[in-house]
């Protein structure tokens, strides 16, 4: 049994397909079991980790976790779009968006997963 087998099925999808998801509660359970700590402690660890990643991306623009991946902000330039209802051309402002680029370790782990 894999340590991430505490995953739920996404609603509306057929069983047997690649549709498993893990929510924050399930992640806390896995961290609690793997680190042999209470769920309350694991909740604090997971929350603190996610908060630190968000703060790092907001302030520095990039958080690099070797083997896992890189969280960063990417600049989206201004562009023209269309209102789907009216077909009218609208201007879409430039913005920053969060992005994740998986590292080699994650890519290799996903590629080795049984199909």
TAZI-V399354 format. One record per residue. N is the residue number from 1. RES is the residue in three letters. SS is DSSP state (h for helix, s for strand, l for the rest). BURIAL is # if it has 16 or more other ideal C-beta (glycine too) atoms within 10 Angstrom, else .. Layout:
n: {N;N}
res: {RES;RES}
ss: {SS;SS}
burial: {BURIAL;BURIAL}
This chain:
n: {1;2;3;4;5;6;7;8;9;10;11;12;13;14;15;16;17;18;19;20;21;22;23;24;25;26;27;28;29;30;31;32;33;34;35;36;37;38;39;40;41;42;43;44;45;46;47;48;49;50;51;52;53;54;55;56;57;58;59;60;61;62;63;64;65;66;67;68;69;70;71;72;73;74;75;76;77;78;79;80;81;82;83;84;85;86;87;88;89;90;91;92;93;94;95;96;97;98;99;100;101;102;103;104;105;106;107;108;109;110;111;112;113;114;115}
res: {UNK;UNK;UNK;UNK;UNK;UNK;UNK;UNK;UNK;UNK;UNK;UNK;UNK;UNK;UNK;UNK;UNK;UNK;UNK;UNK;UNK;UNK;UNK;UNK;UNK;UNK;UNK;UNK;UNK;UNK;UNK;UNK;UNK;UNK;UNK;UNK;UNK;UNK;UNK;UNK;UNK;UNK;UNK;UNK;UNK;UNK;UNK;UNK;UNK;UNK;UNK;UNK;UNK;UNK;UNK;UNK;UNK;UNK;UNK;UNK;UNK;UNK;UNK;UNK;UNK;UNK;UNK;UNK;UNK;UNK;UNK;UNK;UNK;UNK;UNK;UNK;UNK;UNK;UNK;UNK;UNK;UNK;UNK;UNK;UNK;UNK;UNK;UNK;UNK;UNK;UNK;UNK;UNK;UNK;UNK;UNK;UNK;UNK;UNK;UNK;UNK;UNK;UNK;UNK;UNK;UNK;UNK;UNK;UNK;UNK;UNK;UNK;UNK;UNK;UNK}
ss: {l;l;l;l;l;l;l;s;s;l;l;l;l;l;l;l;l;l;l;s;s;l;l;h;h;h;h;h;h;h;h;h;h;h;h;l;l;l;h;h;h;h;h;h;h;h;h;h;h;h;h;h;h;h;h;h;h;h;h;h;l;s;s;s;s;l;l;l;s;s;s;s;s;s;s;s;l;l;s;s;s;s;l;l;l;l;l;l;s;s;s;s;l;l;s;s;s;s;s;s;s;s;l;h;h;h;h;h;h;h;h;h;l;l;l}
burial: {.;.;.;.;.;.;.;.;.;.;.;.;.;.;.;.;.;.;.;.;.;.;.;.;.;.;#;#;#;#;#;#;.;.;.;.;.;.;.;.;.;#;#;.;.;#;.;.;.;.;.;.;.;.;.;.;#;.;.;.;.;.;#;.;.;.;.;.;#;.;#;#;.;.;.;.;.;.;.;.;.;.;.;.;.;.;.;.;.;.;.;.;.;.;.;.;.;.;.;.;.;.;#;.;.;.;.;.;.;.;.;.;.;.;.}
